[in-house]
Amino acid sequence: MISEPDQGSAEAVYVSAMVGEMMQRVLSDAVVDLARTRGASYLDRFMERALARYADLFR
């Protein structure tokens, strides 16, 4: 049975980095797909809304 790595361990950092990389690739593919299927103007509006939401998180 595979055990969960201890928080802060080298294994946990590696797993976290790998998950982050996979999420970045999925998001990148989704953005490209949006641009291809909906057009550049839709992608611009989508990114403006997404950036506004992230900006609200840090206020």
C-alpha positions, 0 to 999 in steps of 0.5 A: 500500500502506498502511504501519503508523504509527510508534509514538507518532505522531499516526496511531498514537495515533488508530488506537489510540483508534479500536480502543479505542473499537470494543472498548468498544462490542463489550464493551458490546453483549456485556454487554447481550446477556448481561443480556438472554439470561441474566438479571441474576443471571448478569450479576452473577456474570460481572462479579464474576469479571471484576473478580476477574481484573483485580484479580489482574493488579495484585497 
